[in-house]
Amino acid sequence: MSTEPQDTPYARNHIDGVWTDSDTIRESVDPATGLTLGRYADGGPKEARAAIDAARRAFRTGGWSRDRDLRAKALFEMSDRMAARRDELVALLCQENGKIPSEAALEVDLTISKIRYYGALALTESGRASEVKPGLYSMTLRQPVGVAGVIAPWNSPVILSVRSFAPALAAGATVVLKLPAQTALTNSLLFEIIAETPSLPRGVFNAFTESGSQGARLIVADPGVDVISYTGSTRVGRSIMADASASLKGMSLELGGKTPMIVFDDADLDAAVPVLAKAVTTFTGQFCMTGSRILVQRGIADELRSRLSAALEAVRVGPGTDPASEMGPLVDHANADRVDQVVADAAAYAKILVRGGRITEGPLAAGAFVRPSLVEVEDVERPIVQQEVFGPVATFEVFDDEADAISRANATEFGLAASVWSRDVDRPLRVGRELEAGTVWANTWAVIVDQMEEGGFKQSGVGRLNGERALEEFQEIKHFVHAAPKLP
């Protein structure tokens, strides 16, 4: 039990329209200073059970699943509430999650448009109808699957939870949301914003914070949950799929990534270098689409090696609350130590171009700060190429031609995203067609729009979020056949 004064911020869970406490109270810590920010009710199986029961009851007894006008109205109201409290969310993300202000603002602003998009999509219908034979009519009807279990990570808790629960609500499902403890105060503010939605019926949206995984495991295994939408690591995604198999429930998984940033000889390096550096440092590299593999054609390798090394060495590291910071801390000390060790281990088989690592001296020493690292490696089978680091670390890999670039880019189990840099208008399309990735950018990176689907190939996921397809992840298709009586 925490000994913190009771006047510090206290984050609770929101289940069945009521704010609830938990048996265990823990502290939320500022990753930049190590100081306590507040306390939170640490949920688990008890909260998960109550949330599932409430969501099931709301789905079966309320009008939410059939009233698309109500769903659209509630989502529009929710978006307005998010906009009204935008600055609070941004400030809290900077403090508790460590994001710099521009990145925290980006995360929150993306949620506002996304909720509105799904509010509009709630009013659409995409079924089909046909007289397949004389007097025989056939039609399909989309209806909500039931209860959606959403499990989102700490690296971008606001946008990544909204990306799943907004289409679930638009489809007519009810929601059980589990968010991690690293962002407990941010989670609670998000819960509060959703709870303020006037038209949202009780029990439709239920949410809790959990430091462990037992509550999440119950959501995955319980037959009262009809579909799982999970964002996180590939390792955990495999476990979720196995645990959910007993009830054959629907599954939407966006998992790990190892994004290759493929730079050809004819690329505009003045445009590319700043983006490549930002692709390594955005969210302190704690991003499934981090540009963690720099693949460069041999003819410009020397120049890009020099320019990118200088750009990464110049990154200003500091607290997310400092407007001058260009990269904040990692989420906690354990992750900072882990990332530092990854680079140290790579020195045995690769050339360290930029050795960032832990900051252990000066005013930042108390926080979970690391500086960006760049590691040149030739063998694609090495761990630093094959494994997701989830920190500001990139590999530098040299290739000879298009075939070599494609082979190297596809050499991992991941297939979430890729980026191709070239002045040749045809090359990005030609190369992109051969890349095993769910998203391919040409001369840019991390451009995501609400209207277009997002997801992974290979071990980077199952299903799609964003776009119209996201609604389908939370719907069933029912086929009606009607035989008209013959006229006398």
C-alpha positions in Angstrom: 0.0 0.0 0.0 1.4 3.4 -1.0 2.4 5.8 1.8 2.0 8.8 -0.5 -0.2 11.7 0.8 -3.9 11.4 -0.2 -3.8 14.7 -2.0 -1.7 13.3 -4.9 -3.5 12.4 -8.1 -5.3 9.1 -7.7 -6.4 7.1 -10.8 -9.3 4.6 -10.6 -11.0 2.2 -12.9 -14.3 2.8 -14.7 -16.6 -0.2 -14.8 -20.4 -0.3 -15.4 -20.6 3.4 -15.2 -19.0 3.6 -11.8 -15.5 4.6 -10.6 -14.0 1.7 -8.8 -11.0 1.1 -6.5 -8.8 -2.0 -6.4 -7.4 -4.1 -3.6 -3.9 -2.9 -4.5 -2.8 0.7 -4.8 0.5 1.5 -6.5 2.5 4.6 -7.5 3.0 6.1 -11.0 6.5 7.4 -11.6 7.9 10.1 -13.7 10.4 8.4 -16.1 12.4 11.6 -16.4 13.0 12.1 -12.6 12.1 8.9 -10.9 9.7 10.9 -8.6 6.2 9.8 -7.8 3.5 11.5 -9.8 0.5 9.9 -8.1 -1.2 6.7 -7.2 -3.5 4.3 -9.1 -5.9 1.4 -8.4 -4.1 -1.6 -9.8 -6.7 -3.9 -11.4 -6.7 -7.6 -12.2 -9.0 -10.5 -12.6 -11.7 -9.0 -10.3 -11.9 -5.9 -12.4 -11.8 -7.8 -15.6 -14.6 -10.1 -14.5 -16.8 -7.1 -13.5 -16.0 -5.3 -16.8 -16.8 -8.4 -18.9 -20.1 -8.9 -17.1 -21.1 -5.3 -17.4 -20.2 -5.2 -21.2 -22.2 -8.5 -21.8 -25.2 -7.1 -19.9 -25.1 -3.8 -21.8 -24.9 -5.6 -25.1 -27.8 -8.0 -24.5 -30.2 -5.6 -22.8 -29.5 -2.2 -24.2 -30.2 -0.6 -27.6 -26.6 0.2 -28.3 -26.0 -2.7 -30.8 -29.0 -1.7 -33.0 -29.1 2.0 -32.7 -26.6 3.4 -35.2 -27.8 7.0 -34.6 -27.1 6.7 -30.9 -23.6 5.3 -31.6 -22.8 8.1 -34.0 -24.1 10.7 -31.6 -22.0 9.3 -28.7 -18.9 9.1 -30.8 -19.2 12.7 -31.9 -19.7 13.8 -28.3 -16.7 11.7 -27.3 -14.6 13.5 -29.9 -15.7 16.9 -28.7 -14.8 15.9 -25.1 -11.4 14.7 -26.3 -10.9 18.1 -28.0 -12.0 20.0 -25.0 -9.4 18.3 -22.7 -6.7 17.9 -25.3 -4.1 20.0 -23.5 -4.6 18.0 -20.2 -3.9 14.8 -22.0 -0.9 16.2 -23.9 0.6 17.5 -20.6 0.1 14.2 -18.8 1.6 12.2 -21.6 4.7 14.4 -21.5 5.1 13.9 -17.8 4.1 10.3 -17.3 5.0 8.7 -20.7 8.0 10.9 -21.4 6.9 12.1 -24.8 8.1 15.5 -26.0 5.3 18.0 -26.5 5.0 17.7 -30.3 4.8 13.9 -30.1 2.3 14.0 -27.3 0.2 16.5 -29.2 0.4 14.3 -32.3 -0.9 11.3 -30.4 -3.9 13.2 -28.9 -4.8 15.0 -32.1 -4.9 11.8 -34.0 -7.5 10.4 -31.7 -9.9 13.4 -32.2 -10.2 12.9 -35.9 -10.3 9.1 -35.6 -13.3 9.1 -33.2 -15.1 11.5 -35.5 -14.4 9.2 -38.5 -15.9 6.2 -36.8 -18.8 8.3 -35.6 -19.5 8.9 -39.3 -18.9 5.3 -40.3 -21.4 4.2 -37.7 -24.1 5.6 -40.0 -23.0 3.6 -43.0 -24.2 0.2 -44.2 -22.3 -2.2 -46.4 -24.6 -5.2 -46.8 -25.7 -6.6 -50.2 -29.0 -7.7 -51.5 -29.9 -9.6 -54.7 -32.6 -11.7 -56.3 -30.3 -14.7 -57.0 -33.1 -16.7 -58.7 -36.6 -15.8 -59.7 -38.5 -15.4 -56.4 -35.4 -16.2 -54.2 -34.0 -13.1 -52.4 -30.6 -13.1 -50.7 -29.1 -10.4 -48.5 -26.3 -10.0 -46.0 -26.5 -8.0 -42.9 -23.6 -6.9 -40.7 -24.2 -7.0 -37.0 -21.9 -6.4 -34.0 -20.0 -9.4 -32.7 -20.8 -8.7 -29.0 -18.1 -7.8 -26.4 -14.8 -6.6 -27.6 -11.7 -7.0 -25.4 -9.1 -4.3 -26.1 -5.6 -4.6 -24.8 -3.3 -1.6 -25.6 0.3 -0.8 -24.7 2.0 2.0 -22.8 4.0 3.5 -25.6 1.0 5.4 -27.1 -1.9 4.5 -24.8 -4.4 7.1 -26.0 -4.2 6.6 -29.8 -3.7 2.9 -29.7 -6.6 2.2 -27.4 -8.9 4.6 -29.4 -7.8 2.9 -32.7 -9.4 -0.3 -31.4 -12.3 0.8 -29.3 -13.6 3.5 -31.6 -14.4 1.1 -34.5 -15.7 -1.4 -31.9 -18.2 1.1 -30.5 -19.1 2.3 -34.1 -19.9 -1.3 -35.0 -22.2 -1.7 -32.0 -20.0 -3.8 -29.8 -19.5 -3.1 -26.1 -15.9 -2.7 -24.8 -13.6 -4.0 -22.1 -10.4 -2.0 -22.2 -7.2 -3.0 -20.3 -4.4 -0.5 -20.2 -0.9 -0.9 -18.6 0.3 0.6 -15.4 3.2 2.7 -16.8 0.6 5.3 -17.9 -2.0 4.8 -15.1 -2.8 8.6 -14.6 -3.1 9.1 -18.4 -5.3 6.1 -18.6 -7.6 7.4 -15.9 -7.9 10.8 -17.6 -8.9 9.0 -20.8 -11.5 6.9 -18.9 -12.8 10.2 -17.5 -13.2 11.8 -20.9 -15.1 8.8 -22.2 -17.2 8.6 -19.1 -18.3 12.2 -19.7 -19.9 11.3 -23.0 -23.6 12.1 -22.4 -25.1 9.6 -24.8 -22.9 6.7 -23.9 -25.1 4.1 -22.1 -23.9 2.5 -18.9 -21.8 -0.6 -19.3 -21.0 0.0 -23.0 -17.4 1.1 -22.2 -15.5 -0.4 -19.3 -11.8 0.2 -18.5 -9.2 -0.7 -16.0 -5.4 -0.3 -15.5 -3.3 -3.4 -14.6 0.4 -3.7 -13.8 0.3 -7.5 -14.3 -1.4 -9.7 -16.9 -3.9 -11.8 -15.1 -6.8 -9.5 -15.9 -5.8 -9.4 -19.5 -5.5 -13.2 -19.6 -9.1 -13.4 -18.4 -10.3 -11.1 -21.1 -8.5 -13.3 -23.7 -9.8 -16.6 -22.4 -13.3 -15.8 -21.2 -16.1 -17.0 -23.5 -18.0 -13.8 -22.7 -15.6 -11.8 -24.8 -16.2 -12.3 -28.5 -13.3 -10.6 -30.1 -9.8 -9.5 -29.0 -8.0 -6.4 -30.4 -4.4 -6.4 -29.1 -1.5 -4.1 -29.9 1.9 -5.1 -28.6 4.7 -7.6 -29.0 4.8 -10.5 -31.3 5.7 -12.8 -28.5 2.6 -11.9 -26.5 0.5 -11.9 -29.6 1.3 -15.5 -30.2 0.3 -16.3 -26.6 -3.0 -14.4 -26.9 -3.9 -16.3 -30.1 -3.2 -19.6 -28.4 -5.2 -18.8 -25.2 -8.1 -17.5 -27.3 -8.3 -20.6 -29.5 -10.4 -22.5 -27.1 -13.4 -20.3 -27.9 -12.4 -19.5 -31.5 -13.0 -15.9 -30.9 -12.2 -13.2 -33.4 -8.7 -11.8 -33.3 -7.1 -8.5 -34.4 -3.4 -8.3 -33.6 -1.0 -5.5 -34.5 2.4 -6.7 -33.3 6.1 -6.0 -33.5 7.9 -4.3 -36.4 11.4 -3.8 -37.8 10.8 -1.1 -40.4 13.4 -1.1 -43.2 14.2 2.5 -44.5 15.5 1.7 -48.0 17.6 4.6 -49.4 18.7 4.3 -53.0 21.6 6.1 -54.7 19.2 8.6 -56.3 17.5 9.6 -53.1 17.3 13.2 -52.0 19.5 13.0 -48.9 18.6 16.6 -47.8 15.0 15.4 -47.4 15.8 11.9 -46.2 18.3 12.4 -43.4 16.1 14.5 -41.0 13.3 11.9 -41.5 15.6 9.0 -41.0 16.9 10.5 -37.7 13.3 11.2 -36.6 12.3 7.7 -37.5 14.8 6.4 -34.9 14.0 8.9 -32.1 10.2 9.5 -32.3 8.6 8.2 -29.1 12.2 7.4 -28.1 12.1 4.5 -30.5 9.2 3.0 -28.5 7.1 2.7 -31.6 6.1 -0.4 -33.6 7.0 1.5 -36.8 10.3 2.9 -35.7 12.7 3.2 -38.6 15.1 0.8 -37.0 16.8 -0.5 -40.1 18.6 1.9 -42.4 19.3 0.1 -45.7 21.5 2.2 -48.0 22.8 1.6 -51.5 26.6 1.3 -51.7 27.1 4.4 -53.8 25.9 6.8 -51.1 26.7 4.7 -48.0 29.7 6.9 -47.0 27.8 10.1 -47.2 24.7 8.8 -45.5 26.7 7.1 -42.8 28.4 10.4 -42.0 25.3 12.6 -42.1 23.0 10.3 -40.2 25.6 9.8 -37.5 26.0 13.5 -37.0 22.2 14.0 -36.9 21.8 11.3 -34.2 24.7 12.6 -32.1 23.1 16.1 -32.2 19.7 15.0 -30.8 18.8 17.0 -27.7 17.7 14.5 -25.0 15.6 15.8 -22.1 12.4 15.6 -20.2 9.2 15.5 -22.1 8.1 18.6 -20.1 11.0 20.6 -21.6 10.1 22.3 -24.9 13.7 22.2 -26.0 13.8 18.4 -25.8 14.0 16.5 -29.1 13.8 13.0 -27.5 12.4 12.1 -24.0 13.2 9.2 -21.7 12.3 5.6 -22.1 9.3 4.6 -20.1 11.3 3.2 -17.1 14.8 2.3 -15.9 14.3 -1.4 -16.8 13.8 -0.6 -20.4 16.6 1.9 -20.5 19.0 -0.8 -19.1 17.7 -3.3 -21.6 18.2 -1.1 -24.6 21.7 -0.1 -23.4 22.6 -3.8 -23.1 21.3 -4.6 -26.7 23.9 -2.1 -28.0 26.6 -3.4 -25.8 26.0 -6.9 -27.0 26.0 -5.8 -30.6 29.6 -4.6 -30.3 30.8 -8.2 -30.4 29.7 -8.6 -34.0 29.0 -5.1 -35.4 30.6 -1.7 -35.8 29.1 0.9 -33.4 28.8 4.1 -35.4 27.0 6.1 -32.7 27.2 4.8 -29.2 24.4 6.4 -27.3 23.3 4.4 -24.3 22.4 5.3 -20.7 22.9 8.8 -19.4 24.5 8.2 -16.0 25.9 11.6 -15.2 24.5 15.1 -14.8 20.9 16.3 -14.3 19.4 13.5 -16.5 21.0 10.7 -14.6 18.0 10.1 -12.3 15.8 9.4 -15.3 15.4 6.6 -17.8 17.4 8.4 -20.5 19.4 6.9 -23.3 21.0 8.6 -26.3 20.3 7.2 -29.8 22.7 4.6 -31.3 23.6 3.6 -34.8 25.1 0.1 -35.4 26.5 -1.0 -38.8 26.0 -4.7 -39.4 26.5 -6.9 -42.5 24.9 -10.2 -41.5 21.1 -9.9 -41.4 20.9 -12.9 -39.1 22.4 -11.0 -36.2 20.1 -10.4 -33.2 20.1 -6.6 -33.5 18.6 -7.0 -37.0 16.2 -9.8 -36.2 14.9 -8.6 -32.9 12.7 -5.6 -32.1 14.7 -3.3 -29.8 11.9 -0.9 -28.9 14.3 1.9 -28.3 16.3 4.6 -30.2 18.6 2.1 -31.9 19.0 1.6 -35.6 21.1 -0.7 -37.8 23.0 0.6 -40.8 23.1 -2.0 -43.6 24.6 -1.6 -47.1 23.0 -3.1 -50.3 24.0 -3.3 -53.9 20.9 -3.3 -56.0 17.1 -3.5 -55.9 17.1 -7.3 -55.5 19.6 -7.1 -52.7 17.6 -4.4 -51.0 14.4 -6.4 -51.2 16.1 -9.6 -50.0 17.5 -7.8 -46.9 14.3 -5.9 -46.2 12.3 -9.2 -46.1 14.9 -11.1 -44.1 13.1 -10.8 -40.7 9.9 -12.3 -39.3 8.3 -8.9 -39.2 6.3 -7.2 -41.9 4.6 -4.1 -40.4 6.0 -1.3 -42.5 8.7 -0.1 -44.8 9.9 3.1 -46.5 11.6 3.5 -49.9 13.6 6.6 -50.8 14.2 7.4 -54.5 13.7 10.2 -57.1 12.7 7.6 -59.6 8.9 7.7 -59.7 8.6 4.0 -60.6 11.1 2.5 -58.2 9.1 2.9 -55.0 6.2 1.2 -56.6 8.3 -1.6 -58.1 10.2 -2.2 -54.9 7.3 -1.7 -52.7 5.3 -4.4 -54.5 7.9 -6.9 -53.5 8.2 -5.9 -49.8 6.5 -8.1 -47.3 5.0 -5.2 -45.3 1.5 -4.0 -44.6 2.4 -0.3 -45.2 5.0 1.0 -47.6 5.9 4.8 -47.7 7.6 6.4 -50.6 10.0 9.3 -49.6 8.3 9.7 -46.3 7.6 7.8 -43.1 4.9 7.2 -40.5 2.1 8.8 -42.5 -1.1 7.2 -41.3 -4.6 8.2 -42.2 -8.0 7.3 -40.7 -9.5 6.2 -44.0 -6.8 3.6 -45.0 -6.2 0.3 -43.4 -3.2 -0.4 -41.3 -1.7 -3.8 -40.2 1.1 -6.3 -40.7 2.3 -9.1 -42.8 4.0 -12.2 -41.4 4.6 -12.1 -37.6 3.6 -8.4 -37.4 -0.1 -9.2 -37.0 -3.5 -10.5 -38.0 -6.4 -8.3 -39.3 -6.5 -4.6 -40.0 -7.3 -1.4 -38.1 -8.2 2.0 -39.5 -10.4 2.4 -42.5 -13.6 0.6 -43.2 -12.0 -2.8 -42.6 -11.6 -1.9 -38.9 -15.4 -2.1 -38.4 -15.4 -5.6 -39.9 -13.1 -6.8 -37.1 -16.0 -6.2 -34.7 -18.8 -7.5 -36.9 -20.4 -10.7 -38.0 -22.0 -11.2 -41.4 -25.4 -12.8 -41.4 -26.9 -14.2 -44.6 -30.7 -14.0 -45.0 -32.5 -16.0 -47.7 -36.1 -15.3 -48.4 -38.2 -17.4 -50.8 -41.1 -15.4 -52.0 -44.4 -17.4 -52.2 -45.5 -18.1 -55.7 -48.5 -16.1 -57.0 -51.6 -18.2 -57.5 
